[in-house]
Amino acid sequence: MDDILIISVPITKKQLEEISQKRFGNMVKAVVDIEQKIMAVGGELHADEEAILLDGGSLQQNLWGINIYHALPRDQWIEFDSMINIRPGQGNRSRHVDDSNVQKKIIEIVNNFILE
């Protein structure tokens, strides 16, 4: 979990690419806190990033796992897919983020944090 970074100020797309090279190459896993407007990136598992955010005071219901494919156009680069997203109690029964309002919040946070 040493390679996980908490992003609370913008980083460049180049920095994101450098983070991706440590694990998956073409993408990074990320967990976004839609209330605190922060995200954790660089972990091998979404669950590891989630644990760090929970330890930092985030609430489970605000955390959503995504994958960011930095080489794709911005309107296609976020994949809303993670085991941590399966939350029947919140009405999310799949690995996907089903609520379009939550998706919009995630997109806004990611796009605000990753600059060209």
C-alpha positions as CSV (number, residue, x, y, z in Angstrom):
1,M,0.0,0.0,0.0
2,D,3.1,2.2,-0.1
3,D,2.4,3.4,-3.7
4,I,-1.1,4.7,-2.9
5,L,-1.4,8.5,-3.1
6,I,-4.2,10.6,-1.7
7,I,-5.0,13.2,-4.3
8,S,-6.4,16.4,-2.8
9,V,-4.8,18.9,-5.2
10,P,-4.5,18.7,-9.0
11,I,-1.9,16.6,-10.6
12,T,-0.9,16.4,-14.3
13,K,-1.9,13.7,-16.7
14,K,1.8,13.0,-17.1
15,Q,2.0,12.3,-13.3
16,L,-1.0,10.0,-13.6
17,E,0.8,8.1,-16.4
18,E,3.9,7.7,-14.2
19,I,1.7,6.3,-11.4
20,S,0.1,3.8,-13.9
21,Q,3.5,2.6,-15.0
22,K,4.2,1.2,-11.5
23,R,1.2,-1.3,-11.8
24,F,-0.9,-1.7,-14.8
25,G,0.6,0.5,-17.5
26,N,-2.5,1.7,-19.3
27,M,-4.6,2.6,-16.3
28,V,-4.8,3.3,-12.6
29,K,-7.3,2.1,-10.1
30,A,-8.8,4.9,-8.0
31,V,-11.3,5.3,-5.2
32,V,-13.1,8.6,-5.1
33,D,-14.7,10.1,-2.0
34,I,-17.6,12.1,-3.5
35,E,-18.2,14.1,-0.3
36,Q,-14.7,15.0,0.7
37,K,-13.8,15.4,-3.0
38,I,-10.5,13.5,-2.7
39,M,-9.3,10.3,-4.3
40,A,-6.8,7.6,-3.7
41,V,-4.8,6.3,-6.7
42,G,-2.0,3.8,-7.5
43,G,-3.1,0.8,-5.5
44,E,-3.1,-2.8,-6.7
45,L,-6.7,-3.2,-5.4
46,H,-9.5,-0.8,-5.0
47,A,-10.0,-2.3,-1.5
48,D,-6.5,-1.1,-0.5
49,E,-7.2,2.5,-1.6
50,E,-10.6,2.3,0.1
51,A,-9.0,1.2,3.4
52,I,-6.6,4.2,3.4
53,L,-9.5,6.6,2.8
54,L,-11.5,5.0,5.5
55,D,-8.6,5.3,7.9
56,G,-8.4,9.0,7.0
57,G,-12.1,9.6,8.0
58,S,-14.0,8.9,4.8
59,L,-17.4,7.2,5.0
60,Q,-18.0,4.0,3.2
61,Q,-21.1,5.2,1.5
62,N,-19.2,8.0,-0.2
63,L,-16.4,5.8,-1.7
64,W,-16.6,4.5,-5.3
65,G,-14.1,2.5,-7.2
66,I,-13.1,3.3,-10.8
67,N,-10.4,2.7,-13.3
68,I,-8.8,5.6,-15.2
69,Y,-7.4,4.8,-18.7
70,H,-5.2,7.9,-19.2
71,A,-4.6,7.3,-22.9
72,L,-8.3,7.5,-23.8
73,P,-10.2,10.7,-24.5
74,R,-11.6,12.3,-21.3
75,D,-15.2,11.4,-22.1
76,Q,-14.2,7.7,-22.2
77,W,-11.4,7.4,-19.8
78,I,-13.3,6.5,-16.6
79,E,-14.5,2.9,-16.1
80,F,-17.0,2.6,-13.3
81,D,-16.1,-0.9,-12.3
82,S,-15.0,-2.2,-8.9
83,M,-15.9,-4.9,-6.4
84,I,-16.2,-2.2,-3.7
85,N,-19.2,-0.7,-5.6
86,I,-21.4,-3.7,-4.8
87,R,-23.7,-2.2,-2.2
88,P,-27.3,-3.6,-2.2
89,G,-28.0,-1.5,0.9
90,Q,-27.4,1.7,-1.2
91,G,-29.3,0.3,-4.2
92,N,-26.1,-0.5,-6.1
93,R,-26.2,-4.3,-6.9
94,S,-23.4,-4.4,-9.4
95,R,-19.7,-3.6,-9.8
96,H,-20.8,-0.6,-11.9
97,V,-21.8,2.8,-10.4
98,D,-25.5,2.7,-11.3
99,D,-26.5,6.2,-10.1
100,S,-25.9,8.8,-12.8
101,N,-25.7,11.6,-10.2
102,V,-22.9,9.7,-8.5
103,Q,-21.2,9.2,-11.9
104,K,-21.4,12.9,-12.6
105,K,-19.8,13.7,-9.2
106,I,-17.0,11.2,-9.9
107,I,-16.3,12.6,-13.4
108,E,-16.2,16.2,-12.0
109,I,-13.8,15.3,-9.2
110,V,-11.5,13.2,-11.5
111,N,-11.4,15.9,-14.2
112,N,-10.7,18.6,-11.7
113,F,-7.8,16.7,-10.2
114,I,-6.1,15.6,-13.4
115,L,-4.9,18.4,-15.6
116,E,-3.5,18.2,-19.1
